Amino acid sequence: MDYFLQKMTIFFSGINAVFVQTVNAALPSFGIRNPIRFDGGLEEIFVLIINFLTNIMFIIAPVMYLWAGFQYLTSAGDDKKIKSAKNTIIWTTIGVAIILIGEGIIYIIRSLLIL
C-alpha cells in the first residue's frame, strides 16, 4: 500500500508542477495602481470619489427600489409597512439625487475655474 501511495504522490506532484508552469505562463502581467499616490490635484480626488459613488449607486439604487416595491406589495394594508416602503423610495431617490448633483457640481466648478 505504501508503494502505491508513493507512486500516486509522485504522479500528482508532477502533474501539479506542469499545471503551475502552464498557468503561470498564460497569466497576463498587470500592475495595481496605488489609490493614494497620484499626480492629480484636488479635482482628481473629487472626481475619483464621485465616480466611485456613482458606480456604487447604479448597483444599490435598483436593488433598493425593488426592495421598496417588495415591501409595498407584501404590506397587506399595514400602515407601518407601507410607510416604511415609501420612506425607502424617498431616501433612495434623495441619495441618487445627491450623487448626481455632486457629479454636476464637479463639472460646474471645473468650468468656472478653467476659463
C-alpha positions as CSV (number, residue, x, y, z in Angstrom):
1,M,0.0,0.0,0.0
2,D,2.9,2.4,0.8
3,Y,4.3,1.8,-2.7
4,F,1.0,2.8,-4.3
5,L,0.8,6.0,-2.2
6,Q,4.3,6.9,-3.1
7,K,3.7,6.5,-6.8
8,M,0.4,8.4,-6.7
9,T,2.1,11.2,-4.8
10,I,4.9,11.4,-7.4
11,F,2.3,11.3,-10.2
12,F,0.1,14.1,-8.9
13,S,3.0,16.3,-7.8
14,G,4.4,16.0,-11.4
15,I,1.0,17.0,-12.8
16,N,0.8,19.8,-10.4
17,A,4.2,21.2,-11.4
18,V,3.3,21.1,-15.1
19,F,-0.1,22.7,-14.4
20,V,1.5,25.5,-12.4
21,Q,4.1,26.2,-15.1
22,T,1.3,26.3,-17.8
23,V,-0.9,28.6,-15.8
24,N,1.9,31.0,-14.8
25,A,2.9,31.3,-18.5
26,A,-0.6,32.0,-19.6
27,L,-1.4,34.7,-17.0
28,P,-1.2,38.3,-18.2
29,S,1.0,40.7,-16.2
30,F,-0.6,43.8,-14.8
31,G,0.1,46.4,-12.2
32,I,-2.1,47.6,-9.3
33,R,-2.3,51.4,-9.1
34,N,-1.9,52.9,-5.6
35,P,-5.1,54.8,-4.9
36,I,-3.4,57.2,-2.5
37,R,-0.4,58.3,-4.7
38,F,-1.2,60.1,-7.9
39,D,-0.1,63.1,-9.9
40,G,-3.5,64.9,-9.9
41,G,-4.8,67.5,-7.6
42,L,-7.8,68.1,-5.5
43,E,-10.1,68.0,-8.5
44,E,-9.0,64.4,-9.4
45,I,-9.7,63.3,-5.8
46,F,-13.2,64.6,-6.0
47,V,-13.7,63.1,-9.5
48,L,-12.5,59.7,-8.2
49,I,-14.8,59.8,-5.2
50,I,-17.8,60.9,-7.2
51,N,-17.1,58.3,-9.9
52,F,-16.8,55.6,-7.3
53,L,-20.1,56.6,-5.6
54,T,-21.9,56.8,-9.0
55,N,-20.8,53.3,-9.8
56,I,-22.0,52.0,-6.4
57,M,-25.2,53.9,-6.8
58,F,-26.0,52.2,-10.1
59,I,-25.8,48.9,-8.3
60,I,-27.5,49.7,-5.0
61,A,-30.3,52.0,-6.2
62,P,-32.2,49.5,-8.3
63,V,-31.9,46.9,-5.5
64,M,-33.4,49.4,-3.1
65,Y,-36.3,50.3,-5.4
66,L,-37.0,46.6,-5.8
67,W,-36.9,46.1,-2.1
68,A,-39.3,49.0,-1.5
69,G,-41.6,47.5,-4.1
70,F,-41.4,44.2,-2.4
71,Q,-42.2,45.8,1.0
72,Y,-45.2,47.6,-0.5
73,L,-46.6,44.5,-2.2
74,T,-46.2,42.4,1.0
75,S,-47.6,45.1,3.3
76,A,-51.1,43.7,3.2
77,G,-52.6,47.1,4.1
78,D,-50.4,47.5,7.2
79,D,-49.7,51.3,7.5
80,K,-46.3,50.8,9.1
81,K,-45.0,48.6,6.3
82,I,-46.5,51.0,3.7
83,K,-44.8,54.0,5.4
84,S,-41.5,52.0,5.5
85,A,-41.7,51.2,1.8
86,K,-42.5,54.9,0.9
87,N,-39.6,56.0,3.1
88,T,-37.2,53.6,1.3
89,I,-38.3,55.0,-2.0
90,I,-37.9,58.6,-0.8
91,W,-34.5,58.1,0.7
92,T,-33.2,56.2,-2.2
93,T,-34.3,58.9,-4.5
94,I,-32.7,61.6,-2.3
95,G,-29.4,59.6,-2.3
96,V,-29.4,59.2,-6.1
97,A,-30.1,62.9,-6.5
98,I,-27.3,63.9,-4.1
99,I,-24.8,61.8,-6.0
100,L,-25.9,63.1,-9.4
101,I,-25.9,66.7,-8.2
102,G,-22.4,66.1,-6.8
103,E,-21.2,64.9,-10.2
104,G,-22.8,68.0,-11.8
105,I,-21.1,70.3,-9.2
106,I,-17.7,69.0,-10.2
107,Y,-18.3,69.9,-13.8
108,I,-19.7,73.4,-12.9
109,I,-16.7,74.2,-10.7
110,R,-14.3,73.0,-13.4
111,S,-16.0,75.2,-16.0
112,L,-15.8,78.2,-13.6
113,L,-12.2,77.8,-12.7
114,I,-10.9,76.9,-16.2
115,L,-11.7,80.0,-18.3
